[in-house]
Amino acid sequence: RYKNVELVADDLEHGNLIRVLQRYSLRMEGLFLYYPHRNVSPALRMVIDTLKI
């Protein structure tokens, strides 16, 4: 499973987890509910627009 690095930063720092395939990882700032480059359904578009307050 993928985890946001901010959620596992302590475990990485203390050696409880190690990064694998780091050079193949994409670095994306922030947390996303959806892939910003994909087609968005009208229902999801309504949720996104509602959350952008």
N, C-alpha and C positions, 0 to 999 in steps of 0.2 A: 504494500500500500504506500501511496505517496503521502507525505506529511509536509506541512509548511515548516520551513526551517526555524521560524520563530517559535513554533510550538515545541520543538525538540532541542532548542539551543543549549539548555542546561545539560541534557544527556550527551550532546556532542562535546561540550566543553569538558565534561567529567570522564569521557571515554566510554560511556555506556553504549553509545552508538557510534558507528563510523559511516562516513559517506562512501558510497560505491558509485562507479560510473559518473563521477562528478563532471568530467569534461563533456559529457553528453547531456548534462542537465541544463534546462533553460532557467534563467533567472527572471522571474516576473515579480515586480514589486506589487504588494497589496494582496488582498484575498478576493477571489472571484467566485460568483455563483454560477457562472456560465463562461463559455469560451467567447471572448469578445469578437473573434473573427468569424464565427459561425452564423448561419442563418438563425434568426430568433423567431419563434412562433409568436403569433399575436397575443396569446395568453401570457407568455413570459415577458413580452414587451410591455404589457400592462403592469406587471409586477415591478419590472425595472423602473418604469416611469413613476410608479407610485413611491418607490423607495428613494428616488432621487429628489429629496426635499431640500 
